[in-house]
Amino acid sequence: MLQNQIKEEMRDAMKARHEVKLRVLRGIMAAFTNELVAKKRKPDEELSDDEALLVIKRAAKQRQDSIEQFNKGGRTDLAETEEEELKVLEGYMPEMMGEDEIRKVAEAKKTELGVDDKAKMGMLMGAVMSELKGKADGNSVKAVIESMFI
């Protein structure tokens, strides 16, 4: 399970004195506990891999947003710290699909649902996102689908 893997790697990071990795993994473990409590489960239970992955993706998205804001504010030092943390988080996330792979799935869904006008683009977007759940970034899917209607 992903949660156990992270616990083990946290111990290894402690022994190896990898400060950035240790800080990120501790934060993730805390986020796992918060997620359990939010779902009215005991804090010592374990999250499923899908639930753990959602928590990690949420943390990665927060890092991306922070990087963007720090760069806008001219704080490249803080942005670099966030980028290091994001790299650690990305190591636990599955490989995202490329635009070509997304396009194949989107074309198949478009044909399957009989979507032929831009008005039904939202329906197609929902169908493709549920098909690619966790395998593709929402912004990439949106860009591919929008390009199909241009």
C-alpha positions as CSV (number, residue, x, y, z in Angstrom):
1,M,0.0,0.0,0.0
2,L,1.1,3.5,-0.8
3,Q,0.8,4.7,2.8
4,N,3.1,2.0,4.1
5,Q,5.6,2.7,1.3
6,I,5.7,6.4,2.3
7,K,6.2,5.4,6.0
8,E,9.2,3.2,5.0
9,E,10.6,5.9,2.8
10,M,10.2,8.5,5.6
11,R,12.3,6.3,7.9
12,D,14.9,5.9,5.1
13,A,14.9,9.7,4.6
14,M,15.4,10.2,8.3
15,K,18.4,7.9,8.4
16,A,19.9,9.4,5.2
17,R,19.2,13.0,6.4
18,H,17.3,14.0,3.3
19,E,15.7,17.1,4.7
20,V,13.4,18.0,1.8
21,K,12.1,14.5,1.3
22,L,11.6,14.0,5.0
23,R,9.7,17.3,5.3
24,V,7.5,16.4,2.4
25,L,6.8,12.9,3.6
26,R,5.9,14.1,7.1
27,G,3.5,16.5,5.6
28,I,1.9,13.8,3.5
29,M,1.5,11.5,6.5
30,A,-0.1,14.4,8.4
31,A,-2.4,15.0,5.4
32,F,-3.3,11.2,5.4
33,T,-4.3,11.5,9.0
34,N,-6.3,14.6,8.3
35,E,-8.1,12.9,5.5
36,L,-9.0,10.0,7.7
37,V,-10.4,12.3,10.4
38,A,-12.3,14.3,7.8
39,K,-13.9,11.0,6.6
40,K,-14.9,10.2,10.2
41,R,-12.5,7.3,10.4
42,K,-9.9,6.5,13.1
43,P,-6.5,8.3,12.6
44,D,-4.6,5.0,12.9
45,E,-6.5,3.4,9.9
46,E,-5.0,3.3,6.4
47,L,-6.2,5.0,3.3
48,S,-6.7,3.0,0.2
49,D,-4.2,3.7,-2.6
50,D,-6.8,5.8,-4.5
51,E,-7.5,7.9,-1.5
52,A,-3.8,8.3,-0.7
53,L,-3.2,9.3,-4.3
54,L,-5.9,12.0,-4.1
55,V,-4.1,13.5,-1.0
56,I,-0.8,13.5,-2.8
57,K,-2.3,15.1,-5.9
58,R,-3.9,17.8,-3.8
59,A,-0.5,18.5,-2.2
60,A,1.2,18.6,-5.6
61,K,-1.4,21.1,-6.9
62,Q,-0.8,23.3,-3.8
63,R,2.9,23.3,-4.6
64,Q,2.2,24.2,-8.2
65,D,0.0,27.1,-7.2
66,S,2.6,28.3,-4.7
67,I,5.4,28.1,-7.3
68,E,3.2,30.2,-9.6
69,Q,2.5,32.8,-6.9
70,F,6.1,33.0,-5.7
71,N,7.4,33.5,-9.2
72,K,4.8,36.3,-9.8
73,G,5.9,37.9,-6.5
74,G,9.6,37.7,-7.4
75,R,10.4,35.2,-4.6
76,T,12.4,32.7,-6.7
77,D,14.0,31.4,-3.5
78,L,10.7,30.2,-2.2
79,A,9.6,29.0,-5.6
80,E,12.8,26.8,-5.7
81,T,11.9,25.2,-2.4
82,E,8.4,24.4,-3.6
83,E,9.8,22.9,-6.8
84,E,12.0,20.6,-4.8
85,E,9.1,19.5,-2.8
86,L,7.0,19.0,-5.9
87,K,9.6,16.7,-7.4
88,V,9.4,14.5,-4.3
89,L,5.6,14.3,-4.6
90,E,5.7,13.6,-8.3
91,G,7.7,10.5,-7.5
92,Y,4.5,9.0,-5.9
93,M,2.1,10.0,-8.7
94,P,1.4,7.8,-11.7
95,E,2.7,8.9,-15.1
96,M,0.2,11.2,-16.8
97,M,-1.0,10.5,-20.3
98,G,0.2,12.6,-23.2
99,E,-2.0,14.6,-25.5
100,D,-2.0,12.0,-28.3
101,E,-3.2,9.3,-25.9
102,I,-5.9,11.6,-24.5
103,R,-7.0,12.5,-28.0
104,K,-7.6,8.8,-28.9
105,V,-9.8,8.3,-25.8
106,A,-11.6,11.6,-26.5
107,E,-12.3,10.7,-30.1
108,A,-13.6,7.3,-29.1
109,K,-15.9,8.9,-26.5
110,K,-17.0,11.6,-28.9
111,T,-18.1,8.9,-31.4
112,E,-19.7,6.7,-28.7
113,L,-21.7,9.6,-27.3
114,G,-22.5,11.1,-30.7
115,V,-21.3,14.5,-29.7
116,D,-21.1,16.7,-32.8
117,D,-21.5,20.3,-31.5
118,K,-19.8,22.5,-29.0
119,A,-22.9,22.7,-26.8
120,K,-22.3,19.1,-25.7
121,M,-18.6,19.7,-25.0
122,G,-19.2,19.6,-21.2
123,M,-20.8,16.2,-21.4
124,L,-17.9,14.9,-23.4
125,M,-15.4,16.4,-20.9
126,G,-17.1,14.6,-18.0
127,A,-17.2,11.3,-19.9
128,V,-13.5,11.5,-20.8
129,M,-12.4,12.6,-17.3
130,S,-14.3,9.7,-15.7
131,E,-12.6,7.3,-18.2
132,L,-9.1,8.7,-17.5
133,K,-9.6,9.2,-13.8
134,G,-6.1,9.8,-12.3
135,K,-4.3,9.1,-15.6
136,A,-4.5,12.6,-17.2
137,D,-4.4,16.2,-16.1
138,G,-7.8,18.0,-16.3
139,N,-6.2,21.0,-18.1
140,S,-4.7,18.7,-20.8
141,V,-8.0,16.9,-21.3
142,K,-9.8,20.3,-21.6
143,A,-7.2,21.6,-24.1
144,V,-7.6,18.4,-26.3
145,I,-11.4,18.5,-26.2
146,E,-11.5,22.2,-27.1
147,S,-9.1,21.7,-30.0
148,M,-11.5,19.0,-31.4
149,F,-14.3,21.6,-31.7
150,I,-12.2,24.4,-33.4
